[in-house]
Amino acid sequence: MYPGDTLTARSTVTDKRESESRPDHGIVTWHTEGFNQRGERVIDFRRTNLIIKRGGS
């Protein structure tokens, strides 16, 4: 990575499940990859988030 590089990222949901402690939320796992302008992968990580469900309070 250098100043001026153009970055592109894509995220894919790899897993989802209900939250046991918060019924109006779900737990989602994402896989994210980032690429520079030459198509070289410069970052690759997974993360998990607690997300409110549609129609949740």
Secondary structure, DSSP 4 states (H G I P E B T S, - for coil): --TT---EEEEEEEEEEE-SS-TTEEEEEEEEEEE-TTS-EEEEEEEEEEEEPTT--
